[in-house]
Amino acid sequence: MLRLGELERAVMDVLWSASGPVTARVVSDALSDRELALTTVLTVLSRLEAKGYVARTRDGRAHHYAATATREEHVAGLMHEVLDTAGESADNRSAVLVRFVGQVSREEAEALQTALAEALDRREASPE
């Protein structure tokens, strides 16, 4: 999973915030404070499509663009990728997780605790 550049992230923010597929014009209008040419937005959308982050569909003469994953799925993938840099050793991965958890807020720790409990319950309930 590749990290996104600043403009790619801005385009993805528009797509993630949209209620459905949108045209390049809608993306461009949402980024109007950046004063980007429509061709620039189209180039970024094309590159994001090539990277697998965006799906393009044709609707009449216009193309519509949508994110292929949610923002949460994208960020979770990045977090997993970063965890993988700790190496294959369970001890290394555990050390990274312990450091990470030691730096989160109380609210984040509670959310993690709830998510872990739910994940463990799902694993126990599903046949392997």
DSSP file with accessible surface (Angstrom, degrees, kcal/mol):
  #  RESIDUE AA STRUCTURE BP1 BP2  ACC     N-H-->O    O-->H-N    N-H-->O    O-->H-N    TCO  KAPPA ALPHA  PHI   PSI    X-CA   Y-CA   Z-CA
    1    1 A M              0   0  103      0, 0.0     2,-0.3     0, 0.0    50,-0.0   0.000 360.0 360.0 360.0 126.5    0.0    0.0    0.0
    2    2 A L        -     0   0  100     49,-0.2     2,-0.2     1,-0.1    76,-0.1  -0.647 360.0-118.7 -89.6 144.6    1.4    3.3   -1.1
    3    3 A R        -     0   0  166     -2,-0.3     2,-0.3     1,-0.1    -1,-0.1  -0.540  34.2-115.8 -76.1 151.7    1.2    6.4    1.0
    4    4 A L        -     0   0   16     -2,-0.2    -1,-0.1     1,-0.1     2,-0.0  -0.656  18.8-125.1 -92.4 143.9   -0.7    9.3   -0.6
    5    5 A G     >  -     0   0   36     -2,-0.3     4,-2.9     1,-0.1     5,-0.2  -0.246  38.2 -95.5 -73.7 171.6    0.8   12.6   -1.6
    6    6 A E  H  > S+     0   0  115      1,-0.2     4,-2.0     2,-0.2     5,-0.1   0.919 125.0  42.1 -60.5 -44.7   -0.8   15.8   -0.3
    7    7 A L  H  > S+     0   0   44      2,-0.2     4,-2.4     1,-0.2    -1,-0.2   0.909 114.0  52.2 -71.1 -39.0   -2.9   16.4   -3.4
    8    8 A E  H  > S+     0   0   26      1,-0.2     4,-2.8     2,-0.2    -2,-0.2   0.919 109.4  50.5 -60.7 -41.8   -3.8   12.7   -3.7
    9    9 A R  H  X S+     0   0  119     -4,-2.9     4,-2.6     2,-0.2    -2,-0.2   0.909 108.8  51.5 -63.6 -40.1   -5.0   12.8   -0.1
   10   10 A A  H  X S+     0   0    9     -4,-2.0     4,-1.6    -5,-0.2    -1,-0.2   0.919 111.7  46.8 -63.5 -42.5   -7.1   15.9   -0.7
   11   11 A V  H  X S+     0   0    0     -4,-2.4     4,-2.3     1,-0.2    -2,-0.2   0.930 112.3  50.1 -64.5 -43.8   -8.8   14.2   -3.7
   12   12 A M  H  X S+     0   0    2     -4,-2.8     4,-3.4     1,-0.2     5,-0.3   0.894 105.2  57.6 -63.6 -36.3   -9.3   11.1   -1.7
   13   13 A D  H  X S+     0   0   61     -4,-2.6     4,-1.7     1,-0.2    -1,-0.2   0.905 107.1  48.8 -59.1 -40.4  -10.9   13.2    1.1
   14   14 A V  H  X S+     0   0   23     -4,-1.6     4,-1.2     2,-0.2    -2,-0.2   0.944 114.0  45.4 -63.8 -46.5  -13.4   14.5   -1.4
   15   15 A L  H  < S+     0   0   11     -4,-2.3     3,-0.4     1,-0.2    52,-0.2   0.905 112.6  50.4 -65.3 -41.1  -14.2   11.0   -2.6
   16   16 A W  H  < S+     0   0   43     -4,-3.4    -1,-0.2     1,-0.2    -2,-0.2   0.824 112.2  48.4 -66.5 -29.3  -14.4    9.6    1.0
   17   17 A S  H  < S+     0   0   92     -4,-1.7    -1,-0.2    -5,-0.3    -2,-0.2   0.672  92.5  98.3 -83.6 -17.2  -16.8   12.4    2.0
   18   18 A A  S  < S-     0   0   31     -4,-1.2     4,-0.1    -3,-0.4    -3,-0.0  -0.360  73.7-135.3 -73.1 151.5  -19.0   11.9   -1.1
   19   19 A S  S    S-     0   0  141      2,-0.1    -1,-0.1    -2,-0.1    -4,-0.1   0.545  82.6 -18.7 -83.6  -6.2  -22.3   10.0   -0.7
   20   20 A G  S    S-     0   0   30     -5,-0.1    45,-0.1    45,-0.1    -1,-0.1  -0.950 104.1 -30.6-174.4-173.3  -21.5    8.1   -4.0
   21   21 A P        -     0   0   76      0, 0.0     2,-0.3     0, 0.0    45,-0.2  -0.276  60.8-166.7 -58.4 143.9  -19.5    8.3   -7.2
   22   22 A V  B     -A   65   0A  21     43,-2.5    43,-3.5    -4,-0.1     2,-0.1  -0.902  18.9-109.4-132.1 160.2  -18.7   11.9   -8.3
   23   23 A T     >  -     0   0   32     -2,-0.3     4,-1.9    41,-0.2    41,-0.2  -0.406  33.2-109.3 -82.0 165.2  -17.4   13.5  -11.5
   24   24 A A  H  > S+     0   0    8     39,-0.5     4,-3.1     1,-0.2     5,-0.2   0.850 120.2  59.6 -62.6 -32.7  -14.0   15.1  -11.8
   25   25 A R  H  > S+     0   0  131      2,-0.2     4,-3.0     1,-0.2    -1,-0.2   0.911 103.4  50.0 -63.1 -41.7  -15.8   18.5  -11.9
   26   26 A V  H  > S+     0   0   68      2,-0.2     4,-2.2     1,-0.2    -1,-0.2   0.930 112.4  47.5 -63.1 -42.8  -17.3   17.8   -8.5
   27   27 A V  H  X S+     0   0    0     -4,-1.9     4,-1.2     2,-0.2    -2,-0.2   0.950 112.9  49.1 -61.9 -46.4  -13.9   17.0   -7.1
   28   28 A S  H >< S+     0   0   13     -4,-3.1     3,-0.5     1,-0.2     8,-0.2   0.918 110.7  49.7 -60.4 -44.3  -12.4   20.1   -8.7
   29   29 A D  H >< S+     0   0   94     -4,-3.0     3,-1.5     1,-0.2    -1,-0.2   0.879 107.5  54.5 -63.5 -36.4  -15.2   22.3   -7.3
   30   30 A A  H 3< S+     0   0   56     -4,-2.2     3,-0.3     1,-0.3    -1,-0.2   0.759 112.3  44.6 -68.9 -22.6  -14.6   20.8   -3.8
   31   31 A L  T X< S+     0   0   12     -4,-1.2     3,-2.3    -3,-0.5     5,-0.4   0.025  75.2 127.0-105.9  25.5  -11.0   21.8   -4.1
   32   32 A S  G X   +     0   0   83     -3,-1.5     3,-1.5     1,-0.3    -1,-0.2   0.781  62.4  67.4 -59.1 -27.0  -11.7   25.2   -5.5
   33   33 A D  G 3  S+     0   0  130      1,-0.3    -1,-0.3    -3,-0.3    -2,-0.1   0.735  97.2  55.7 -67.2 -16.5   -9.5   26.9   -2.8
   34   34 A R  G <  S-     0   0   87     -3,-2.3    -1,-0.3    -6,-0.2    -2,-0.2   0.551 100.3-137.7 -90.0 -10.8   -6.5   25.3   -4.4
   35   35 A E    <   +     0   0  177     -3,-1.5     2,-0.3    -4,-0.4    -3,-0.1   0.919  38.7 172.3  52.6  52.6   -7.2   26.8   -7.9
   36   36 A L        -     0   0   45     -5,-0.4    -1,-0.2    -8,-0.2     2,-0.1  -0.699  34.7-117.0 -91.9 143.2   -6.4   23.5   -9.7
   37   37 A A    >>  -     0   0   53     -2,-0.3     4,-1.8     1,-0.1     3,-0.6  -0.467  25.2-119.7 -70.3 148.6   -7.1   23.1  -13.4
   38   38 A L  H 3> S+     0   0   52      1,-0.3     4,-2.7     2,-0.2     5,-0.2   0.882 115.4  59.0 -58.3 -35.8   -9.6   20.4  -14.2
   39   39 A T  H 3> S+     0   0   97      1,-0.2     4,-2.2     2,-0.2    -1,-0.3   0.861 102.5  53.1 -63.6 -33.0   -6.9   18.5  -16.1
   40   40 A T  H <> S+     0   0   53     -3,-0.6     4,-2.4     2,-0.2    -1,-0.2   0.934 109.7  47.4 -65.6 -45.3   -4.8   18.4  -12.9
   41   41 A V  H  X S+     0   0    1     -4,-1.8     4,-2.8     1,-0.2    -2,-0.2   0.923 111.5  51.3 -62.0 -42.4   -7.7   16.8  -11.0
   42   42 A L  H  X S+     0   0   65     -4,-2.7     4,-2.5     1,-0.2    -1,-0.2   0.894 109.3  50.7 -62.3 -39.2   -8.2   14.3  -13.9
   43   43 A T  H  X S+     0   0   65     -4,-2.2     4,-2.4     2,-0.2    -1,-0.2   0.932 111.2  47.5 -64.3 -44.8   -4.5   13.4  -13.8
   44   44 A V  H  X S+     0   0   12     -4,-2.4     4,-2.6     2,-0.2     5,-0.2   0.934 112.5  49.3 -63.5 -43.7   -4.6   12.8  -10.1
   45   45 A L  H  X S+     0   0    0     -4,-2.8     4,-2.3     1,-0.2    -1,-0.2   0.913 110.8  50.9 -61.6 -40.4   -7.8   10.7  -10.4
   46   46 A S  H  X S+     0   0   65     -4,-2.5     4,-2.4     2,-0.2    -1,-0.2   0.911 111.2  47.4 -63.3 -42.8   -6.1    8.7  -13.2
   47   47 A R  H  X S+     0   0  156     -4,-2.4     4,-1.7     2,-0.2    -2,-0.2   0.899 111.4  50.5 -66.4 -40.3   -3.0    8.1  -11.1
   48   48 A L  H  <>S+     0   0    0     -4,-2.6     5,-2.4     2,-0.2     6,-1.0   0.878 109.8  51.5 -65.5 -35.4   -5.2    7.1   -8.1
   49   49 A E  H ><5S+     0   0   60     -4,-2.3     3,-1.3     4,-0.2    -2,-0.2   0.930 108.1  51.2 -64.5 -43.8   -7.1    4.7  -10.3
   50   50 A A  H 3<5S+     0   0   91     -4,-2.4    -2,-0.2     1,-0.3    -1,-0.2   0.838 109.3  51.2 -63.3 -31.1   -3.8    3.1  -11.6
   51   51 A K  T 3<5S-     0   0   87     -4,-1.7    -1,-0.3    -5,-0.1    -2,-0.2   0.523 119.0-112.8 -82.5  -8.8   -2.8    2.6   -7.9
   52   52 A G  T < 5S+     0   0   44     -3,-1.3    -3,-0.2    -4,-0.4    -2,-0.1   0.532  89.4 109.7  90.8   8.4   -6.1    0.9   -7.2
   53   53 A Y  S   <S+     0   0   22     -5,-2.4    15,-2.3    -6,-0.2    16,-0.5   0.690  75.7  44.0 -86.9 -21.1   -7.5    3.6   -4.8
   54   54 A V  E     -B   67   0A   4     -6,-1.0     2,-0.4    13,-0.3    13,-0.2  -0.972  64.5-152.3-130.8 140.5  -10.2    4.8   -7.2
   55   55 A A  E     -B   66   0A  47     11,-3.1    11,-1.9    -2,-0.4     2,-0.4  -0.930  14.5-154.5-109.4 138.5  -12.7    3.1   -9.5
   56   56 A R  E     -B   65   0A 109     -2,-0.4     2,-0.3     9,-0.2     9,-0.2  -0.939  12.5-179.1-116.1 132.8  -13.9    4.9  -12.6
   57   57 A T  E     -B   64   0A  78      7,-2.6     7,-3.4    -2,-0.4     2,-0.4  -0.951  24.2-124.8-127.7 151.3  -17.3    4.2  -14.2
   58   58 A R  E     +B   63   0A 159     -2,-0.3     2,-0.4     5,-0.2     5,-0.2  -0.804  22.8 179.5 -98.0 134.1  -18.8    5.8  -17.3
   59   59 A D  E >   -B   62   0A 108      3,-3.4     3,-1.6    -2,-0.4     2,-0.4  -0.871  67.4 -55.6-132.9  94.8  -22.2    7.4  -17.1
   60   60 A G  T 3  S-     0   0   61     -2,-0.4    -1,-0.0     1,-0.3     0, 0.0  -0.551 119.9 -20.5  69.4-123.8  -23.1    8.8  -20.5
   61   61 A R  T 3  S+     0   0  233     -2,-0.4    -1,-0.3    -3,-0.1     2,-0.3   0.642 126.4  78.1 -89.8 -15.9  -20.3   11.1  -21.5
   62   62 A A  E <   - B   0  59A  41     -3,-1.6    -3,-3.4   -39,-0.0     2,-0.4  -0.644  69.9-137.0 -98.5 151.4  -19.0   11.7  -18.0
   63   63 A H  E     - B   0  58A  55     -2,-0.3   -39,-0.5    -5,-0.2     2,-0.4  -0.831  15.6-152.4 -98.6 145.3  -16.9    9.5  -15.9
   64   64 A H  E     - B   0  57A  38     -7,-3.4    -7,-2.6    -2,-0.4     2,-0.4  -0.931   7.7-153.0-117.3 145.7  -17.7    9.1  -12.2
   65   65 A Y  E     +AB  22  56A  11    -43,-3.5   -43,-2.5    -2,-0.4     2,-0.3  -0.919  15.3 172.4-123.2 141.9  -15.1    8.3   -9.6
   66   66 A A  E     - B   0  55A  28    -11,-1.9   -11,-3.1    -2,-0.4     2,-0.1  -0.991  37.5-103.0-145.0 149.4  -15.3    6.5   -6.2
   67   67 A A  E     - B   0  54A  29     -2,-0.3   -13,-0.3   -52,-0.2   -14,-0.1  -0.450  21.1-144.4 -68.5 142.8  -12.9    5.3   -3.6
   68   68 A T  S    S+     0   0   79    -15,-2.3     2,-0.3    -2,-0.1   -14,-0.1   0.605  84.4  24.7 -84.7 -13.0  -12.3    1.6   -3.7
   69   69 A A  S    S-     0   0   37    -16,-0.5    -1,-0.1     3,-0.0     2,-0.0  -0.970  89.2-101.6-143.9 157.9  -12.0    1.4    0.1
   70   70 A T     >  -     0   0   63     -2,-0.3     4,-2.4     1,-0.1     5,-0.2  -0.315  36.2-108.4 -73.6 164.5  -13.2    3.5    3.0
   71   71 A R  H  > S+     0   0   82      1,-0.2     4,-2.7     2,-0.2     5,-0.2   0.918 121.9  52.6 -57.5 -42.6  -10.9    6.0    4.7
   72   72 A E  H  > S+     0   0  134      1,-0.2     4,-2.5     2,-0.2    -1,-0.2   0.904 108.5  49.0 -64.1 -40.8  -10.9    3.6    7.7
   73   73 A E  H  > S+     0   0  114      2,-0.2     4,-2.1     1,-0.2    -1,-0.2   0.907 112.0  50.0 -64.2 -40.7   -9.9    0.7    5.6
   74   74 A H  H  X S+     0   0   15     -4,-2.4     4,-2.1     2,-0.2    -2,-0.2   0.949 112.9  44.7 -62.7 -48.7   -7.1    2.7    4.0
   75   75 A V  H  X S+     0   0   67     -4,-2.7     4,-2.7     1,-0.2    -2,-0.2   0.910 111.4  53.3 -65.9 -40.1   -5.7    3.9    7.4
   76   76 A A  H  X S+     0   0   58     -4,-2.5     4,-2.4    -5,-0.2    -1,-0.2   0.907 108.2  51.5 -61.4 -39.0   -5.9    0.4    8.9
   77   77 A G  H  X S+     0   0   23     -4,-2.1     4,-2.4     2,-0.2    -1,-0.2   0.906 109.7  49.3 -63.5 -40.6   -3.9   -0.9    5.9
   78   78 A L  H  X S+     0   0   38     -4,-2.1     4,-2.5     2,-0.2    -2,-0.2   0.915 110.3  50.8 -64.0 -41.7   -1.3    1.7    6.5
   79   79 A M  H  X S+     0   0  100     -4,-2.7     4,-2.4     1,-0.2    -2,-0.2   0.913 111.0  48.2 -63.2 -41.2   -1.1    0.9   10.2
   80   80 A H  H  X S+     0   0  105     -4,-2.4     4,-2.1     2,-0.2    -1,-0.2   0.906 110.4  52.3 -65.7 -39.7   -0.7   -2.8    9.3
   81   81 A E  H  X S+     0   0   62     -4,-2.4     4,-0.8     2,-0.2    -2,-0.2   0.918 110.0  47.9 -62.0 -42.5    2.0   -1.9    6.8
   82   82 A V  H >< S+     0   0   67     -4,-2.5     3,-1.1     1,-0.2     4,-0.3   0.919 109.2  53.4 -66.0 -41.4    3.9    0.1    9.4
   83   83 A L  H >< S+     0   0   30     -4,-2.4     3,-1.9     1,-0.3    -1,-0.2   0.888 101.6  60.9 -60.0 -36.7    3.6   -2.8   11.9
   84   84 A D  H >< S+     0   0   79     -4,-2.1     3,-1.6     1,-0.3    -1,-0.3   0.768  90.3  68.8 -62.1 -23.9    5.1   -5.1    9.3
   85   85 A T  T << S+     0   0  115     -3,-1.1    -1,-0.3    -4,-0.8    -2,-0.2   0.659  83.3  73.3 -71.1 -12.0    8.2   -3.0    9.3
   86   86 A A  T <  S-     0   0   21     -3,-1.9    -1,-0.3    -4,-0.3     3,-0.2   0.638 108.9-119.5 -73.0 -14.0    8.9   -4.3   12.9
   87   87 A G    <   -     0   0   29     -3,-1.6    -1,-0.3    -4,-0.2     6,-0.1  -0.417  29.8 -65.3 102.8-179.1    9.8   -7.6   11.3
   88   88 A E  S    S+     0   0  193     -2,-0.1    -1,-0.2    -3,-0.1     2,-0.1   0.687  93.5 109.6 -82.2 -21.3    8.5  -11.1   11.5
   89   89 A S     >  -     0   0   50     -3,-0.2     4,-2.3     1,-0.2     5,-0.2  -0.372  63.1-146.1 -64.3 129.4    9.4  -11.6   15.1
   90   90 A A  H  > S+     0   0   68      1,-0.2     4,-2.7     2,-0.2     5,-0.2   0.858 101.1  56.5 -62.0 -34.4    6.4  -11.8   17.5
   91   91 A D  H  > S+     0   0  129      2,-0.2     4,-2.3     1,-0.2    -1,-0.2   0.916 107.8  46.9 -64.1 -42.5    8.5  -10.1   20.2
   92   92 A N  H  > S+     0   0   84      2,-0.2     4,-2.1     1,-0.2    -2,-0.2   0.925 113.9  47.2 -63.6 -46.2    9.3   -7.1   17.9
   93   93 A R  H  X S+     0   0   60     -4,-2.3     4,-2.5     1,-0.2    -2,-0.2   0.912 112.3  50.2 -63.4 -41.8    5.7   -6.7   16.8
   94   94 A S  H  X S+     0   0   64     -4,-2.7     4,-2.8     1,-0.2    -1,-0.2   0.913 108.7  52.3 -62.8 -41.3    4.5   -7.0   20.4
   95   95 A A  H  X S+     0   0   55     -4,-2.3     4,-2.4     2,-0.2    -1,-0.2   0.904 110.0  48.6 -62.1 -41.3    7.0   -4.3   21.5
   96   96 A V  H  X S+     0   0   61     -4,-2.1     4,-2.7     2,-0.2    -2,-0.2   0.934 112.2  48.4 -63.7 -45.3    5.8   -2.0   18.8
   97   97 A L  H  X S+     0   0   85     -4,-2.5     4,-2.9     2,-0.2     5,-0.2   0.910 110.4  51.3 -62.7 -40.8    2.2   -2.6   19.8
   98   98 A V  H  X S+     0   0  105     -4,-2.8     4,-2.1     1,-0.2    -1,-0.2   0.931 112.0  46.9 -62.3 -43.7    3.0   -2.0   23.5
   99   99 A R  H  X S+     0   0  183     -4,-2.4     4,-0.6    -5,-0.2    -2,-0.2   0.918 112.9  49.7 -62.8 -43.7    4.7    1.3   22.6
  100  100 A F  H >X S+     0   0   87     -4,-2.7     3,-1.7     1,-0.2     4,-0.5   0.957 111.2  47.4 -60.0 -51.0    1.8    2.4   20.4
  101  101 A V  H >< S+     0   0   75     -4,-2.9     3,-1.0     1,-0.3    -1,-0.2   0.864 105.9  60.3 -62.7 -32.0   -0.8    1.6   23.1
  102  102 A G  H 3< S+     0   0   67     -4,-2.1    -1,-0.3     1,-0.2    -2,-0.2   0.669 106.2  48.2 -68.5 -14.0    1.3    3.5   25.6
  103  103 A Q  H << S+     0   0  150     -3,-1.7    -1,-0.2    -4,-0.6    -2,-0.2   0.459  90.5  97.9-106.2  -2.5    1.0    6.6   23.5
  104  104 A V  S << S-     0   0   27     -3,-1.0    -3,-0.0    -4,-0.5     2,-0.0  -0.478  76.5-105.9 -87.4 159.4   -2.8    6.6   22.9
  105  105 A S     >  -     0   0   47     -2,-0.1     4,-2.7     1,-0.1     5,-0.2  -0.241  34.5-103.0 -73.2 168.3   -5.3    8.7   24.8
  106  106 A R  H  > S+     0   0  183      1,-0.2     4,-2.4     2,-0.2     5,-0.2   0.916 123.8  50.7 -58.7 -42.9   -7.7    7.1   27.4
  107  107 A E  H  > S+     0   0  133      2,-0.2     4,-2.2     1,-0.2    -1,-0.2   0.903 111.2  47.7 -63.9 -41.9  -10.5    7.3   24.8
  108  108 A E  H  > S+     0   0  108      2,-0.2     4,-2.6     1,-0.2    -1,-0.2   0.908 110.6  52.2 -65.7 -38.9   -8.4    5.6   22.1
  109  109 A A  H  X S+     0   0   38     -4,-2.7     4,-2.6     1,-0.2    -2,-0.2   0.912 109.7  49.0 -63.7 -40.4   -7.3    2.9   24.6
  110  110 A E  H  X S+     0   0   85     -4,-2.4     4,-2.4     2,-0.2    -1,-0.2   0.901 110.9  50.1 -66.0 -39.7  -11.0    2.2   25.4
  111  111 A A  H  X S+     0   0   61     -4,-2.2     4,-2.7     2,-0.2    -2,-0.2   0.912 111.8  48.6 -64.5 -41.3  -11.9    2.0   21.7
  112  112 A L  H  X S+     0   0   60     -4,-2.6     4,-2.9     2,-0.2     5,-0.2   0.917 109.9  51.9 -62.7 -43.2   -9.0   -0.4   21.2
  113  113 A Q  H  X S+     0   0  140     -4,-2.6     4,-2.3     2,-0.2    -2,-0.2   0.931 112.2  45.6 -60.4 -44.5  -10.1   -2.5   24.1
  114  114 A T  H  X S+     0   0   78     -4,-2.4     4,-2.5     2,-0.2    -2,-0.2   0.931 113.6  49.2 -64.3 -45.2  -13.6   -2.7   22.7
  115  115 A A  H  X S+     0   0   50     -4,-2.7     4,-2.5     1,-0.2    -2,-0.2   0.906 111.7  49.1 -62.9 -40.9  -12.4   -3.5   19.2
  116  116 A L  H  X S+     0   0  110     -4,-2.9     4,-2.6     2,-0.2     5,-0.2   0.919 110.6  50.0 -65.4 -43.0  -10.1   -6.2   20.5
  117  117 A A  H  X S+     0   0   49     -4,-2.3     4,-2.3    -5,-0.2    -2,-0.2   0.929 112.9  47.1 -61.6 -42.6  -12.8   -7.8   22.6
  118  118 A E  H  X S+     0   0  102     -4,-2.5     4,-2.4     2,-0.2    -2,-0.2   0.907 111.9  50.4 -65.9 -40.6  -15.2   -7.8   19.5
  119  119 A A  H  X S+     0   0   20     -4,-2.5     4,-2.2     2,-0.2    -2,-0.2   0.915 111.3  48.1 -64.5 -42.1  -12.5   -9.2   17.3
  120  120 A L  H  X S+     0   0   95     -4,-2.6     4,-2.3     1,-0.2    -1,-0.2   0.908 110.7  51.5 -65.1 -40.2  -11.7  -12.0   19.7
  121  121 A D  H  X S+     0   0   99     -4,-2.3     4,-1.9    -5,-0.2    -2,-0.2   0.909 109.9  49.5 -61.7 -42.3  -15.4  -12.8   20.1
  122  122 A R  H  X S+     0   0  154     -4,-2.4     4,-1.6     1,-0.2    -1,-0.2   0.906 110.9  50.0 -64.0 -41.1  -15.8  -13.0   16.3
  123  123 A R  H  < S+     0   0  161     -4,-2.2    -1,-0.2     1,-0.2    -2,-0.2   0.887 111.5  47.9 -64.6 -41.2  -12.8  -15.4   16.0
  124  124 A E  H  < S+     0   0  159     -4,-2.3    -1,-0.2     1,-0.2    -2,-0.2   0.851 113.7  48.4 -67.3 -32.5  -14.2  -17.6   18.7
  125  125 A A  H  < S+     0   0   83     -4,-1.9    -2,-0.2    -5,-0.2    -1,-0.2   0.744  97.4  80.1 -81.1 -23.2  -17.6  -17.7   17.1
  126  126 A S  S  < S-     0   0   61     -4,-1.6     2,-0.2    -5,-0.1    -4,-0.0  -0.707  80.7-125.3 -92.3 133.4  -16.4  -18.5   13.5
  127  127 A P              0   0  127      0, 0.0    -2,-0.1     0, 0.0    -1,-0.0  -0.469 360.0 360.0 -72.6 141.9  -15.5  -22.1   12.6
  128  128 A E              0   0  215     -2,-0.2    -5,-0.0    -5,-0.0     0, 0.0  -0.669 360.0 360.0-103.6 360.0  -12.0  -22.5   11.2
